Amino acid sequence: MFVKAIAAVVVLMMCLARTACASDLWADAGQLREVRRCGDGVLYETDASHGTLLVARVRGTHKEMGRQYGCLLGDKIISVMQVYTKASDPKDIKKTLIFRACRNVWKRNEPHVPNEYKDEIVGIAQGANKAGFDVSPQLVETGIALPNFSDMHDKKLMMSGLNPDDAKRLGMGAGFDFRTTCSSFAAWGGRTEGGRLFATRDLDWESKTGVGQYGLVTVYEPAGDDGSPRNRYVTFGYPGVIGAIAGMSEKGITIGEIGAVNTVETQEGTPWTITMRRALEEADNLEEAIAIIEKSKNTVGYNFVVGFGDPLRYGTPGFSPAAVAIEQNGEFTSVFRDDDPKERESAWIDADGNPVLKDGEQIKVGLPLKEAVYRADTSFDLRIRGTQTASNGPARENSNGDPRESGAYSKRYAPNFYMLDALAKGEAYSSDGREIFAAGAPRLISAEETLRIMDAVSMKDSNILAVAYDATSLEFWVAYESMSDGNWKPASDNKYSRFRLKDLFSE
């Protein structure tokens, strides 16, 4: 056993030596320069291909972390919320339709938000105001509510409390033209170098807004109210969006989401960004992360990819990385393991939930693989798929329900399958005339292959954040969209910055 453990460590060191060298796709993160310090919280900046990347580290209870966060980032919270509410002046944020809609959403979310996150919100406002920044709790709540309703099917659910003119505008989708076309995958075991778990998260959302200049990595070092330490973790996003839209914990939990618009929805539930943070902070393994998501009160349609790199057991017989895809609407949650029979048997169904037949046979659409999971908008649990509008879903008006006719399936879900399959077989793979992988010997996935897969499925008109994880060695690669001299570049076309998680913690 000891010899096996030593051998595994040697393999890991060799793998890390390979990934520690910069490539055409990425470079080691530059030196962190301290910008501001507030108690135990520190704000840094570093040079990245998209411009300046912000890195904030906060420590303590949620209330304490909130005060530090507000003090460090209060001015930038205002700037980001001005972008997303489309306010011409920061003083006008509360007058905007989007802000008022967010207030309605938050009223419905709030009973389902754990108290410690409400304390954090209050702490952010306190810390920001003490530092001279006019940030209210309502402004922070907007940053939580906004992602939670951007994938709603029926905007009427947000109308209560609005005046008739605003309600009419909202019902027409005014100001809510967010493009939600994300994707995520995870691979491990026999598909990867050293068996480590690699995972990705492409955020394809509203682009070219200028928010990319506020790209933020937040390092959380939380403690309970009794001072007991909890899992440390990083999240990716923007100041004021305090829930996780992507992240990785020191326990090797990774998480990403994909909007999957569904007609079965509500706002009487927990914002998914809060649920994702809870999984990072509270889960020690994959099953615990799954349980947190399953027990959370659902709101709108989303797919998740949750990975576990099992870093503490690497090199031992117990090492067992894995990942799952999770599908939700407002009523159901469905968990898919690798090579899941549910996914393999998932079929094209019509608006009535009946299988579409060809020559008397069901038309199967799922493409599962061993030691890999991946998702775009398409759901494969038929209870959830039957009420989907996303991905040419059966509930979409004038849709035949065939997911294969959607970009989510044909440009993101299926290519993940074909690329992973091609690598395992040593086959070539091209996309839109570009060679992604050349033919040769079967190839194990490392950071480079992970980034190339993520790049191939990112939406080049809306990719604002791209992040990849080695959840076993606890490294990540991150890139944001950029704007220079009027020329916009998607995140996946920029060079990634590589970080080691341990370098970001306070010790």
C-alpha positions in Angstrom: 0.0 0.0 0.0 2.8 2.3 0.9 4.6 1.7 -2.4 1.3 2.4 -4.3 0.9 5.7 -2.4 4.4 6.8 -3.2 3.9 5.9 -6.8 0.7 7.9 -6.9 2.4 10.9 -5.4 5.2 10.7 -8.0 2.5 10.6 -10.7 0.8 13.6 -9.3 4.1 15.6 -9.1 4.8 14.7 -12.7 1.4 15.9 -13.7 1.7 19.1 -11.8 5.1 19.7 -13.4 3.4 19.4 -16.7 0.6 21.8 -15.9 2.9 24.2 -14.1 4.4 25.3 -17.4 2.6 28.1 -19.2 1.1 27.2 -22.6 -0.5 29.2 -25.4 -3.8 28.9 -23.5 -2.7 30.0 -20.0 -0.1 31.6 -17.8 0.5 31.6 -14.1 -1.3 34.4 -12.3 0.8 37.5 -11.8 1.8 39.0 -8.4 -1.1 40.0 -6.2 -0.9 43.7 -5.4 -2.7 44.9 -2.2 -5.3 47.6 -2.9 -7.2 47.9 0.3 -7.4 46.2 3.7 -10.4 46.1 6.1 -9.8 44.1 9.3 -9.1 40.5 8.2 -10.3 41.3 4.7 -7.9 42.2 1.9 -8.5 43.3 -1.7 -5.8 42.5 -4.3 -5.5 43.0 -8.0 -3.4 41.3 -10.5 -2.7 41.6 -14.3 -4.7 39.3 -16.5 -5.2 39.0 -20.2 -8.6 40.8 -20.0 -7.2 43.6 -17.9 -7.1 43.8 -14.1 -8.4 40.9 -12.1 -9.7 41.6 -8.6 -9.1 39.1 -5.8 -10.8 39.6 -2.5 -10.2 37.5 0.7 -12.6 37.7 3.6 -12.6 35.8 6.9 -14.9 35.1 9.9 -18.6 34.7 10.4 -20.9 35.6 7.6 -21.6 38.9 9.3 -17.9 39.6 9.6 -17.1 38.5 6.0 -19.9 40.8 4.9 -18.5 43.8 6.6 -15.1 43.2 5.1 -16.6 42.6 1.6 -18.6 45.8 1.7 -15.6 47.8 2.9 -13.3 46.3 0.2 -15.7 46.4 -2.7 -18.5 48.9 -1.9 -17.7 51.3 -4.8 -17.5 48.4 -7.2 -20.8 46.9 -6.0 -22.4 50.2 -7.0 -20.7 50.2 -10.4 -21.8 46.6 -11.2 -25.4 47.1 -10.1 -25.5 50.2 -12.2 -24.5 48.1 -15.2 -27.1 45.4 -14.6 -30.0 47.7 -13.7 -29.1 49.8 -16.8 -29.2 53.0 -14.7 -27.7 56.1 -16.3 -26.6 57.3 -12.9 -25.8 55.4 -9.7 -28.4 57.5 -7.9 -31.1 56.2 -10.3 -30.5 52.5 -9.6 -33.5 52.2 -7.3 -35.7 53.9 -10.0 -35.1 51.2 -12.6 -37.5 48.5 -13.7 -35.0 45.8 -13.1 -34.3 46.9 -9.5 -38.1 47.0 -8.7 -38.5 43.6 -10.3 -35.6 42.3 -8.2 -37.4 43.6 -5.1 -40.4 41.6 -5.9 -38.3 38.5 -6.5 -36.4 38.9 -3.3 -39.6 39.2 -1.2 -40.4 35.7 -2.4 -36.9 34.4 -2.0 -36.2 35.9 1.4 -38.1 33.4 3.6 -36.0 30.6 2.0 -32.6 32.2 2.5 -30.6 31.0 5.5 -30.2 33.7 8.2 -26.4 33.8 8.1 -26.6 35.0 4.5 -29.1 37.7 5.5 -26.6 38.7 8.2 -23.9 38.8 5.5 -26.1 41.2 3.4 -26.5 43.5 6.4 -22.8 43.3 7.1 -21.9 44.3 3.5 -24.1 47.4 3.8 -22.6 48.3 7.2 -19.0 47.8 5.9 -19.6 49.7 2.7 -21.2 52.7 4.5 -18.5 52.9 7.1 -16.0 53.1 4.2 -18.0 55.9 2.6 -19.9 53.9 -0.1 -23.7 54.3 -0.3 -24.6 50.6 -0.4 -28.0 49.4 1.0 -29.0 45.9 1.8 -31.5 46.2 -1.0 -28.7 46.8 -3.5 -27.0 43.5 -2.4 -30.3 41.6 -2.6 -30.6 42.8 -6.2 -27.3 41.0 -7.0 -28.8 37.7 -5.6 -32.3 38.1 -7.1 -31.1 39.0 -10.6 -29.5 35.7 -11.6 -32.4 33.8 -10.1 -35.0 35.3 -12.4 -33.0 35.8 -15.6 -34.0 32.3 -16.7 -37.7 32.6 -15.9 -40.2 31.6 -18.5 -43.1 33.7 -17.2 -42.1 37.2 -16.2 -45.6 37.7 -14.8 -44.4 36.0 -11.6 -42.4 39.1 -10.9 -45.2 41.6 -11.4 -46.9 41.8 -8.1 -46.4 45.2 -6.5 -45.5 46.9 -9.8 -47.6 49.7 -11.2 -49.6 48.7 -14.4 -47.2 50.4 -16.8 -44.2 48.6 -15.3 -46.0 45.3 -15.2 -46.9 45.6 -18.9 -43.3 46.5 -19.8 -42.0 43.6 -17.7 -44.5 41.2 -19.3 -43.0 42.2 -22.7 -39.5 41.3 -21.4 -38.3 44.9 -21.3 -34.7 45.0 -20.0 -34.5 41.2 -19.6 -32.9 40.1 -22.8 -30.2 38.0 -21.1 -28.7 35.2 -23.2 -28.3 32.2 -21.0 -26.5 29.5 -23.0 -23.9 28.1 -20.5 -22.2 24.8 -20.4 -20.2 22.6 -18.0 -18.4 19.3 -17.9 -16.4 17.1 -15.6 -14.1 14.1 -16.3 -12.0 11.9 -14.1 -10.5 8.4 -13.5 -9.4 6.6 -16.7 -10.0 9.7 -18.8 -7.6 12.0 -17.0 -3.9 12.4 -16.0 -3.4 10.7 -12.7 -7.2 10.0 -12.5 -7.7 13.6 -11.3 -11.0 15.4 -11.7 -11.1 18.2 -14.2 -14.2 20.4 -14.5 -15.3 23.5 -16.4 -17.9 26.3 -16.3 -18.6 28.5 -19.3 -20.8 31.5 -18.4 -22.5 32.7 -21.6 -24.7 35.6 -20.5 -25.2 39.3 -21.4 -21.9 40.5 -22.9 -20.3 43.7 -23.9 -21.8 45.6 -20.9 -18.4 46.7 -19.5 -18.9 44.5 -16.4 -15.8 42.4 -17.4 -13.5 45.1 -15.9 -14.9 44.1 -12.5 -14.1 40.4 -12.8 -13.6 39.1 -9.3 -12.2 36.0 -7.5 -13.6 35.9 -3.9 -11.7 33.8 -1.3 -14.0 32.9 1.6 -12.6 31.6 4.9 -15.8 31.2 6.9 -16.4 30.4 10.5 -19.6 29.5 12.4 -21.0 31.9 15.0 -19.1 29.8 17.6 -15.8 30.4 15.7 -15.5 26.9 14.4 -13.9 26.8 10.9 -15.8 25.8 7.8 -14.6 24.8 4.4 -12.6 27.5 2.6 -13.5 28.1 -1.0 -13.3 30.5 -4.0 -16.1 31.9 -6.1 -16.0 33.7 -9.5 -18.2 36.5 -10.6 -18.6 40.2 -9.9 -18.8 42.5 -6.9 -22.2 42.5 -5.3 -23.2 39.1 -6.8 -22.4 37.4 -3.5 -24.0 34.0 -4.3 -21.7 31.6 -6.2 -22.1 31.4 -10.0 -19.1 29.1 -10.1 -16.6 27.9 -7.4 -14.3 25.4 -5.9 -13.7 24.4 -2.2 -10.6 23.1 -0.4 -12.4 19.8 -0.2 -12.4 19.6 -4.0 -16.0 20.4 -4.6 -16.6 22.2 -7.9 -19.9 23.6 -9.2 -21.3 25.3 -12.2 -24.8 25.9 -13.5 -26.7 26.2 -16.8 -29.9 28.0 -17.3 -32.6 25.6 -18.5 -35.8 27.6 -18.9 -38.9 25.6 -17.7 -42.6 26.4 -17.4 -42.7 24.8 -13.9 -41.2 27.6 -11.8 -41.7 29.7 -8.8 -39.8 32.4 -6.8 -40.9 30.9 -3.5 -37.6 29.2 -2.9 -33.9 29.5 -2.3 -31.9 31.5 -4.9 -29.6 29.0 -6.7 -26.6 31.1 -6.2 -27.0 30.8 -2.4 -27.5 27.0 -2.7 -24.3 26.8 -4.7 -22.4 28.7 -2.0 -23.8 26.4 0.7 -22.5 23.3 -1.2 -19.0 24.8 -1.4 -19.0 25.8 2.3 -20.7 22.9 3.9 -20.1 19.8 1.8 -17.1 17.5 2.5 -17.8 15.2 -0.3 -20.0 14.7 -3.4 -22.9 13.0 -1.6 -23.1 15.9 0.9 -23.1 18.4 -2.0 -25.9 16.5 -3.7 -28.0 16.4 -0.5 -27.7 20.2 0.0 -29.0 20.8 -3.5 -31.7 18.2 -3.3 -33.0 19.6 0.0 -33.0 23.2 -1.2 -36.3 24.6 -2.3 -36.2 24.9 -6.1 -37.2 28.0 -8.0 -36.7 28.0 -11.8 -35.2 25.6 -14.4 -31.5 25.0 -14.0 -28.9 22.2 -14.7 -25.8 21.8 -12.6 -22.6 19.9 -12.8 -21.1 19.2 -9.4 -17.6 17.6 -9.1 -15.6 16.2 -6.3 -11.8 15.9 -6.8 -11.2 14.0 -3.5 -7.8 15.8 -2.9 -7.3 14.5 0.6 -7.3 10.8 -0.5 -5.2 11.2 -3.7 -2.6 8.4 -3.8 -4.5 6.1 -1.5 -6.7 3.1 -2.3 -9.7 5.1 -1.2 -9.3 7.8 -3.8 -12.6 8.2 -5.5 -13.3 11.4 -7.5 -16.6 11.7 -9.3 -19.2 14.2 -10.6 -22.9 14.3 -11.3 -25.2 16.4 -13.4 -28.3 17.7 -11.6 -31.5 18.9 -13.3 -34.2 21.0 -11.7 -37.4 22.8 -12.4 -39.6 24.3 -9.7 -40.9 20.9 -8.7 -38.4 18.2 -9.4 -34.7 17.5 -8.9 -33.0 14.7 -10.8 -29.4 13.4 -10.3 -27.5 11.8 -13.1 -24.3 9.8 -12.5 -21.8 9.0 -15.2 -23.0 6.6 -17.9 -26.5 6.9 -16.3 -29.1 4.6 -17.7 -31.7 7.4 -17.3 -29.7 9.6 -19.7 -29.0 6.7 -22.2 -32.8 5.9 -22.3 -33.9 9.5 -22.5 -36.0 10.0 -25.7 -37.4 12.8 -27.9 -40.9 13.5 -26.5 -43.7 15.8 -27.8 -45.7 18.5 -26.0 -48.0 15.8 -24.4 -45.0 13.9 -23.0 -45.4 11.1 -25.5 -42.3 9.5 -27.2 -41.8 10.5 -30.8 -41.5 7.2 -32.8 -39.6 6.4 -36.0 -40.4 3.0 -37.5 -42.1 2.2 -34.2 -39.0 2.9 -32.1 -38.3 5.6 -29.6 -35.6 8.1 -30.7 -33.0 8.2 -28.0 -31.1 11.5 -27.5 -29.0 11.0 -24.4 -25.2 10.5 -24.9 -23.7 9.5 -21.5 -20.1 8.3 -21.0 -18.3 6.6 -18.2 -16.2 8.8 -15.9 -17.6 12.0 -17.4 -20.8 14.2 -17.1 -21.7 17.3 -19.1 -24.7 19.6 -19.6 -25.9 22.5 -21.5 -29.6 23.6 -21.5 -31.1 20.3 -22.4 -32.6 18.2 -19.6 -32.9 14.4 -19.8 -35.3 13.6 -17.0 -38.5 13.3 -18.9 -40.6 14.9 -16.1 -38.4 18.0 -16.4 -37.8 17.8 -20.2 -41.6 17.7 -20.8 -42.0 21.2 -19.3 -38.9 22.7 -20.8 -38.9 25.6 -23.3 -35.1 25.7 -23.4 -33.3 23.6 -26.0 -36.4 23.4 -28.3 -38.3 21.9 -25.4 -41.8 20.5 -25.8 -43.3 23.4 -23.8 -42.0 25.9 -26.2 -44.7 27.4 -28.5 -44.6 25.8 -32.0 -41.8 23.4 -31.0 -41.6 19.8 -32.1 -39.6 19.1 -29.0 -36.5 17.6 -30.7 -33.5 18.7 -28.6 -31.1 17.8 -31.5 -32.5 20.8 -33.4 -31.3 23.2 -30.7 -27.9 24.9 -30.3 -27.7 23.8 -26.7 -27.7 20.2 -27.8 -25.9 20.4 -31.1 -23.2 23.0 -30.2 -22.6 22.2 -26.5 -24.0 18.9 -25.1 -23.2 16.6 -28.1 -19.7 18.1 -28.8 -18.7 17.4 -25.2 -19.6 13.8 -25.8 -17.7 13.6 -29.1 -14.6 15.4 -27.9 -14.3 13.2 -24.8 -14.9 10.1 -26.9 -12.3 11.3 -29.6 -9.7 11.9 -26.9 -10.2 8.4 -25.5 -9.9 6.8 -28.9 -7.0 9.1 -30.2 -9.3 10.4 -33.0 -9.3 13.9 -34.5 -12.0 16.4 -33.7 -12.8 19.6 -35.5 -15.5 22.3 -34.9 -16.5 25.1 -37.3 -13.4 24.4 -39.5 -11.0 24.5 -36.5 -9.1 21.5 -35.4 -9.6 21.0 -31.7 -7.7 17.7 -31.3 -5.5 16.0 -33.8 -5.5 12.3 -34.4 -2.9 10.2 -32.6 -2.6 8.0 -29.6 -5.4 7.9 -27.0 -5.0 11.0 -24.9 -5.5 11.6 -21.2 -7.1 14.9 -20.2 -5.0 17.5 -18.5 -5.5 21.3 -18.1 -4.8 21.9 -21.8 -7.4 19.5 -23.1 -9.9 20.8 -20.5 -9.4 24.4 -21.8 -9.7 23.3 -25.4 -13.0 21.5 -24.7 -14.4 24.5 -22.9 -13.3 26.8 -25.7 -14.9 24.7 -28.4 -18.4 24.8 -26.7 -18.3 28.4 -25.5 -20.7 30.9 -27.3 -18.4 33.4 -29.0 -21.0 36.2 -28.8 -21.8 35.9 -25.1 -19.0 34.1 -23.2 -18.2 36.5 -20.3 -16.5 34.1 -17.9 -14.7 30.8 -18.4 -13.2 28.8 -15.5 -11.6 25.3 -15.4 -10.7 23.3 -12.3 -8.3 20.6 -11.3 -10.3 19.6 -8.3 -7.8 17.1 -7.1 -4.6 19.3 -7.1 -6.8 22.3 -6.2 -5.8 24.5 -9.1 -8.0 26.7 -11.3 -7.7 28.6 -14.6 -9.9 31.7 -15.1 -10.6 34.2 -17.9 -13.1 37.0 -18.3 -14.4 38.9 -21.4 -12.4 41.9 -22.4 -12.9 45.2 -24.2 -10.0 47.1 -25.8 -10.3 50.0 -28.2 -13.9 49.1 -28.9 -13.0 45.5 -29.7 -14.7 42.8 -27.6 -13.2 39.4 -27.0 -15.0 36.5 -25.3 -13.5 35.1 -22.1 -12.5 31.8 -23.8 -10.4 33.7 -26.4 -8.4 35.4 -23.7 -5.4 33.8 -22.0 -6.3 32.1 -18.8 -4.7 32.9 -15.4 -3.7 29.9 -13.3 -4.0 29.9 -9.5 -3.3 27.4 -6.8 -5.9 27.5 -4.1 -3.5 27.2 -1.3 -1.7 30.4 -2.4 -4.9 32.4 -1.9 -5.6 31.4 1.7 -4.4 33.5 4.5 -1.9 31.0 5.9 
